[in-house]
Amino acid sequence: MNAEWWKNRAVYQIWPASYKDSNGDGVGDIQGIISTLDYLKELGVGTIWLSPVFESPQDDMGYDVSDYQKIDKMYGSNSDVEELIEECHKRDLKILLDLVINHTSSEHQWFKDSKKSKSNPRRNWYHWAPPAYGPDGQRCPPNNWRSYFSGSAWEWDEATQEYYLHLFAKSMPDLNWECEELREVIYENVMKYWLDKGVDGFRIDTVTIYAKNPDYPYAPVTDPNSAWQLASMHYRNQERNFDFVREMNEKVLSKYNCMTVGEFGPTRDTNVALRYVKQSEKRISMGFQFDTVFLGFGNPNKFEPVPFKLSEFKETYAKWHKYVENNDGWDCEFLENHDLPRSVNRFGSDDPEFWEASCKALAMLEATSSGTLFIYQGQEIGMTNIPKDWPIDEYRDIETLNYYNSIKEKSSNSHISLEKAMEGIRQVSRDHGRTPVQWNSSKHAGFTSGTPWINVNKNYISINAEDQSNDENSVLSFWKKLLHLRQKYLLLFIHGSFEHVDEKNTSIMSYIKQHGNSKLFVALNFTKESRNFDTSHITKESKLLVSNVSSPTDDTLLPYEGRIYLL
Ligand code: TEU
């Protein structure tokens, strides 16, 4: 089997709760996924990545695991997952599971044991620390670290009179990776357990933050209310983290023909990223960088979004496309996932006049991107953000709701009004990517015969997979065509080098992809106006492979028009 099979297969991310419900309980499940494998095969993807389906209280929709070897009954059973693995392999589809090992749920037996007493054998499987005391003697957390999900990153435990660390929800205590016994259990009872069942690899959650600074130093932040500023990982112990991921590879990954993709989080330093993905470093296959997709997110507070320019998008896109070139590393490309708003809303336009063209222009960008391509459920049909008129009680995401409540209770970011908070939520909430997949124009978009756990976007009547499957000019049909071309010209599309053309152009993104003597020229108009573009690379020998308009004119790109030429 090709040792680097993971380079040429596009990956389709499934967020199970909102993908397809087979039993009418209003939540997506494994059997629902199995029923769509032929749809995914026909789309042209080669791998699926399943967000967590392990037993969980679902505080963070499965990223709070209470049993790594048991499938949550909401999604089905262990035998359903074994059937899914088998059905994928029958269709030459690979399957990745989501490895969440920075923390567990507080309902995990490991944590229940750890919190029993200071002398429990599993006490040091988690981060516990004594309180600090304020000037007037009041008890307070060991330091000023803050959770991604608002509030302090420390929770007081009355029974054992210590705090425990949780970089996410208080019901998601961080595992102490310095504990060798714990690491061995993760390698043997979690990773090998699923690899031996035939899983082809993992998406590795928060891969850069397992190692904390053991002194738990105060973080030098200018804004004590900002979880986001602490996202620069003051608590991170980078060199030690490299050790852990190298050990993970030596003890587990290197023994299987598997793929790994690590979530880098807010790392903006390509040198750090390279130390994870250079093959000679023997850590992981590739990593998600968030420089590009976090453009426009507020910093330090993501819920205070700011405008951004195409020039910034072009700059970060090129930065992360070139960092692995001739560097023994491998990159991956994505614009959507379960934590992000829909890409057509952020980088295109959901205005009905421009929605289709901009979805297709973004698809052309993605499909000609070097590295492993990731498509998120619903992206292939151009699903859009939650409508602006949804009230806060229609939202479900813990990060969003904790933020809203922290503003309402004035416990943080006191400079923000509730209306301002809602404005930010309407732009960057994780729920935008979590509305049910729109399969057809029947009730609840064919997602469920029951009551969906989160509302379906009412535009399913006009945006759904079934209608688009029957329309050769649809966004879905365009994606199928592009993924087919990506396979046909894989050395150019997937392995080619990247160079901007007309880099300073603030409306057009155009670039050359090259492999050997073969060259592609791509030109994309990311504005609502017609624009001239640099056609100097196009000759009469050039072949127009793809266009998203019916009759392209020489040197003018219509609003959101894109073209791909074989030079
Ligand atoms: O996300 C890690 C992370 O940094 C999140 O804070 C994410 O970047 C942020 O919410 C974007 O706004 C991973 C998972 O993708 C996320 O779904 C989980 O909630 C989180 O880890 C905890 O497991």
Residues whose N, C-alpha, C, O or C-beta is under 5 A from the ligand:
A	BS01	TEU	D60 Y63 Y148 F168 D205 T206 G265 D339
